[in-house]
Amino acid sequence: MKTLQLITGIALMGIFSLTSCQSEIEEVQGDNPNTANSTAATNLKRVSMFDGSSDDFLDDSSCSSIVFPYVVKINGIQVSISSQTNLEAALSIIGAIDDDAVELQFPVKIKMSDYTVVTVNSQSEYDEITENCSESEDAISSINIKFPITMLSFDSSLQLTGSVVIKSEEELYLYMKNMTSTELFSIQYPITVTLSGSTSQIINSEAEFKAAINAALDIKSKMEVAEDNKEKLEAILVNGTFKVSSYIVAGVESVTSYYLNKTIDFTNDWKVKSMETLTTVASGTYSMKSETDVYLQLDFTSNTNFTVFNKSWKVTSFTASTITLQSTTNSAVTLVLKQI
C-alpha cells in the first residue's frame, strides 16, 4: 500500500510539474508566431523605420531626411540648418516667399528609412535616391511603441529558440530586417502603444496589435488628406479677399453690421489684416497646421471687434468661396468667412 501511495504521489507531482512548465512556456511564447514575410513583419518594419517627414517641405521625401548641419538656398537666400529650430526658421522663409525655389548645397548626408546614412554629391544623385525611396512603403508614424519590448523567436516546430529585449525603434527595425525566412517571431505581450492624438493603450495580443495598426493606418490616411487640404486652403486664403459672413455662438447669430464693409486679407508671410476703404482697422498674424484635421489660428491685435476671433479654429469645410470654422475650445462657436 505504501508503495502504491508513493507511485501515485510521484505521478501526481509529474503531472503538476508538466502543467506548470506548459503554463510557463505559453506565457513566454507570446501569441501567434509570424513569418518574416508576414503582414505582421511588414507592419513592424513600417512602425519602426526612420520617419523622414520632418523636412518634407525642403526635400519632398518622407522616407529620407537631410542630416544636420547643411545649407540651402531659398529663392537665393542662403540658410544654414543646424537644428530643428533652424529648420522651422527655414519654413517661415518659405511661407514668406512666392514660388519657392529650394536649392540644396551639396554634398549633403541623408538618413534613409533603414537608418543608413549616405553622402550625396549632386542634385541628380539625390533625385535618383529619393525617387527610388518613394516607391517603397513609408513609415507608419501615427503609432508609437513604448520600449523596451521583448521579441521571441521560434523554429519550424514552434519551439522557442530565443528572446531579445528591444530598446528602440532602430533596434526593432534592424531585428526585423535581419530575420531569416525560416525564422518565426512573436512579440511578448503585453506592450504599450500610443496612437497620434490619443492616450496610451495596453496591447495584450496579436489581434489587438493588428487592430491598433489598422487604426494607425486610418489616422495616417487622414493626416495625409489633412496635409493636402491645408496646402489647398493656404492657397485660397492668400489668393483671396474675405469678409466675416457669420459668427454663431450657441446657435445665435452674433455678427454685427460693423463687419459689413470690411475685408480680411491673408498674406503669404503669415500676416492678416482687416481694411475699410484702404484703411487698416485691425492687423495680426495667423498660422495653420494639420493633424487629422486642418486648424487655423487667428491672432488680431489692437481692435477688440476682431480679437473676439482670436482662437484656434478647426476647419470643418471649405471651398474657393466659403470657409467654415469651429472653435477648438467651444464647439458651439462657428465662424464663416466668405470670399468677396
C-alpha positions in Angstrom: 0.0 0.0 0.0 2.8 2.4 0.9 4.5 1.6 -2.4 1.3 2.3 -4.3 0.9 5.6 -2.5 4.5 6.6 -3.3 4.0 5.8 -7.0 0.7 7.7 -7.1 2.4 10.7 -5.4 5.3 10.7 -7.9 2.8 10.6 -10.8 0.8 13.5 -9.4 4.0 15.5 -8.9 4.9 14.8 -12.5 1.6 16.0 -13.8 1.7 19.2 -11.7 5.2 19.8 -12.8 4.3 19.3 -16.5 1.3 21.6 -16.2 3.4 24.2 -14.5 6.0 24.1 -17.3 3.4 24.2 -20.0 1.8 27.3 -18.4 5.2 29.0 -18.2 6.1 28.2 -21.8 2.7 29.5 -23.0 3.4 32.7 -21.1 6.8 33.1 -22.6 5.9 32.2 -26.1 3.6 35.2 -26.7 0.9 35.0 -29.3 0.6 33.6 -32.9 4.2 33.3 -34.2 4.6 35.0 -37.6 7.0 34.5 -40.5 9.5 37.1 -41.7 7.4 37.7 -44.8 4.1 38.1 -43.0 1.9 41.3 -42.8 2.8 41.5 -39.2 6.5 41.7 -40.0 5.9 44.3 -42.7 3.8 46.4 -40.2 6.5 46.2 -37.6 9.1 47.4 -40.1 7.0 50.3 -41.1 6.2 51.2 -37.4 9.9 51.1 -36.6 11.6 52.5 -39.7 13.1 56.0 -39.6 10.5 58.7 -40.3 11.9 61.3 -42.6 8.8 63.5 -42.9 10.0 66.4 -40.6 11.7 68.2 -43.5 9.4 67.3 -46.4 8.8 70.9 -47.2 12.5 71.1 -48.1 13.3 67.7 -49.7 9.7 66.4 -50.5 10.7 62.9 -49.4 9.1 61.3 -46.3 11.4 58.2 -46.5 14.6 60.2 -46.0 15.8 63.2 -44.1 18.7 65.6 -44.5 21.3 65.2 -41.7 22.2 68.4 -39.8 24.1 70.5 -40.5 23.5 71.6 -44.1 22.9 74.7 -46.2 20.0 75.5 -48.5 19.2 78.4 -50.7 15.6 79.5 -50.8 15.0 81.9 -53.7 18.6 83.0 -53.4 18.5 83.4 -49.6 21.2 81.1 -48.0 20.1 79.5 -44.8 22.3 77.3 -42.6 20.3 74.5 -41.0 22.0 73.1 -37.9 19.0 72.1 -35.7 15.2 71.7 -35.7 14.9 75.4 -34.7 16.8 76.4 -37.8 14.6 74.1 -39.8 11.5 75.9 -38.5 13.1 79.2 -39.4 13.5 78.0 -43.0 9.8 77.1 -43.0 8.9 80.7 -42.1 11.1 81.9 -45.0 9.3 79.6 -47.4 6.0 80.8 -46.1 7.0 84.4 -46.9 8.1 83.9 -50.5 6.1 83.0 -53.6 7.2 80.3 -56.0 9.8 78.9 -53.6 13.0 77.6 -55.1 14.8 75.3 -52.7 18.4 74.6 -53.7 20.4 72.1 -51.6 24.1 72.9 -51.3 26.0 69.6 -52.0 27.5 67.5 -50.7 24.8 66.6 -48.0 24.2 63.5 -45.9 20.8 61.9 -45.8 19.4 59.4 -43.4 17.3 56.7 -45.1 14.3 54.8 -43.8 16.6 51.9 -42.8 18.7 54.2 -40.6 21.7 54.2 -43.0 23.4 57.5 -43.8 24.6 58.2 -47.3 26.6 61.1 -48.7 25.0 62.7 -51.8 27.2 64.8 -54.1 24.7 66.2 -56.7 21.1 67.0 -57.3 20.8 64.2 -59.9 22.2 61.7 -57.5 19.8 63.0 -54.8 16.8 62.8 -57.1 17.6 59.2 -58.0 17.8 58.2 -54.4 14.6 59.9 -53.3 12.7 58.6 -56.3 13.7 55.0 -55.5 12.9 55.6 -51.9 9.4 56.9 -52.7 8.5 53.7 -54.4 8.6 51.8 -51.1 6.1 51.9 -48.3 6.8 54.7 -45.9 6.9 54.7 -42.1 3.7 54.4 -40.0 4.4 57.4 -37.7 0.9 57.6 -36.3 1.6 54.8 -33.7 4.5 54.6 -31.2 5.6 51.6 -29.2 6.8 52.2 -25.7 10.1 50.5 -25.3 11.6 48.2 -24.1 9.7 45.2 -25.6 10.7 41.6 -25.9 10.8 39.7 -29.2 10.6 35.9 -29.2 11.9 33.6 -31.9 10.8 30.1 -32.8 11.9 27.2 -35.0 9.6 25.5 -37.6 8.3 23.2 -34.8 7.1 26.3 -32.9 9.8 25.7 -30.2 11.1 28.8 -28.5 14.7 29.4 -29.7 15.4 32.7 -28.0 14.3 36.2 -26.9 15.7 39.6 -27.4 15.0 42.8 -25.5 14.4 45.7 -28.0 15.1 49.2 -26.6 14.3 51.5 -29.6 12.7 51.8 -33.0 16.0 51.4 -34.7 16.8 48.2 -32.8 13.3 46.8 -33.7 13.7 47.7 -37.4 17.1 46.0 -37.6 15.8 43.0 -35.8 13.0 42.6 -38.3 15.2 43.4 -41.2 17.8 40.8 -40.3 15.3 38.0 -39.6 15.8 35.0 -41.9 12.9 33.5 -44.0 12.9 30.3 -41.8 12.5 32.1 -38.5 9.3 32.7 -36.7 8.7 35.5 -34.2 6.3 37.0 -31.8 6.0 39.9 -29.5 5.8 39.1 -25.8 2.7 40.8 -24.6 1.5 43.0 -23.0 3.1 46.1 -24.6 2.0 49.7 -24.6 1.4 51.8 -27.7 0.2 55.4 -28.3 -1.8 56.5 -31.4 -1.5 60.1 -32.6 -3.8 62.3 -30.7 -4.8 59.7 -28.2 -3.7 58.3 -24.8 -1.6 55.2 -24.5 -3.2 51.8 -24.5 -2.1 48.4 -23.4 -2.0 45.7 -26.1 -2.5 42.1 -24.9 -2.5 40.1 -28.1 -1.6 39.9 -31.8 -5.3 40.6 -32.6 -5.2 43.8 -30.5 -1.9 44.9 -32.1 -3.3 44.3 -35.6 -6.3 46.4 -34.7 -4.0 49.2 -33.4 -2.0 49.1 -36.6 -5.2 49.4 -38.7 -6.3 52.3 -36.6 -2.8 53.9 -37.1 -3.1 53.4 -40.9 -6.5 55.1 -40.8 -5.0 58.0 -38.9 -2.1 58.2 -41.3 -4.5 58.3 -44.2 -6.5 61.1 -42.6 -3.3 63.0 -41.8 -2.2 62.8 -45.5 -5.6 64.2 -46.6 -5.5 66.9 -44.0 -2.0 68.0 -45.2 -3.2 68.2 -48.8 -6.3 70.2 -47.6 -4.0 72.6 -45.6 -2.0 73.4 -48.7 -5.2 74.0 -50.7 -6.6 76.2 -48.1 -3.4 78.2 -47.7 -3.6 79.0 -51.4 -7.2 80.0 -51.2 -6.5 82.3 -48.2 -3.5 84.0 -49.7 -5.1 84.5 -53.2 -8.5 85.7 -51.9 -10.1 88.5 -50.0 -12.7 87.7 -47.4 -15.4 89.1 -45.1 -17.0 87.8 -41.9 -20.2 86.3 -43.1 -21.4 84.6 -39.9 -20.4 84.3 -36.3 -22.6 81.9 -34.3 -22.4 81.4 -30.6 -24.6 78.7 -29.1 -27.0 78.8 -32.1 -27.3 82.6 -32.0 -26.0 84.8 -34.9 -23.7 87.3 -33.3 -22.1 89.1 -36.3 -22.9 92.8 -36.3 -23.1 95.5 -39.0 -19.6 96.6 -38.0 -18.1 94.0 -40.4 -20.2 94.7 -43.4 -17.8 97.0 -45.3 -14.6 95.4 -44.0 -12.3 93.0 -45.8 -9.9 90.4 -44.4 -6.7 89.7 -46.2 -4.2 86.9 -45.5 -0.7 87.3 -46.8 1.9 84.7 -47.6 4.1 85.8 -44.7 1.6 84.7 -42.1 0.0 88.2 -41.5 -3.6 89.0 -41.6 -5.3 92.4 -41.7 -8.8 93.9 -42.0 -9.3 97.0 -44.1 -12.1 99.5 -44.9 -11.7 102.0 -47.7 -8.0 101.4 -47.9 -7.5 101.9 -44.2 -6.2 99.1 -41.9 -8.6 98.7 -39.0 -7.1 95.5 -37.5 -3.9 93.5 -38.0 -2.2 90.5 -36.7 -0.9 87.1 -37.6 -2.3 83.7 -38.5 -0.9 80.1 -38.6 -2.0 76.8 -39.9 -1.4 73.2 -39.0 -2.7 69.8 -40.0 -3.2 66.7 -37.9 -6.2 64.6 -38.9 -8.0 67.9 -39.5 -6.8 71.3 -40.6 -6.5 74.1 -38.0 -6.3 77.9 -38.4 -5.1 80.1 -35.6 -6.1 83.8 -35.7 -4.3 86.5 -33.6 -5.7 90.0 -34.3 -4.3 92.9 -32.2 -5.5 96.5 -31.3 -9.2 96.0 -32.3 -11.5 94.3 -29.9 -14.1 93.7 -32.6 -11.6 91.3 -34.2 -9.8 89.9 -31.1 -13.0 88.0 -30.4 -11.9 85.8 -33.3 -8.5 85.1 -31.7 -8.9 81.3 -31.3 -7.7 78.1 -32.7 -10.3 77.1 -35.3 -10.9 73.7 -36.8 -11.7 73.9 -40.5 -14.9 72.0 -40.8 -15.4 72.7 -44.5 -14.0 75.0 -47.2 -14.4 75.9 -50.9 -12.9 78.6 -53.0 -15.7 80.9 -51.8 -16.6 79.8 -48.3 -14.6 78.7 -45.2 -16.4 77.4 -42.2 -14.5 77.2 -38.9 -15.4 75.8 -35.5 -13.7 76.8 -32.2 -11.5 74.0 -30.8 -12.4 75.1 -27.2 -16.1 75.6 -27.7 -17.9 73.6 -30.4 -20.9 75.9 -30.2 -18.9 78.8 -31.7 -18.7 78.9 -35.5 -17.1 81.5 -37.8 -17.9 81.6 -41.5 -15.6 83.6 -43.9 -16.8 84.3 -47.5 -14.7 85.4 -50.4 -15.7 88.8 -51.8 
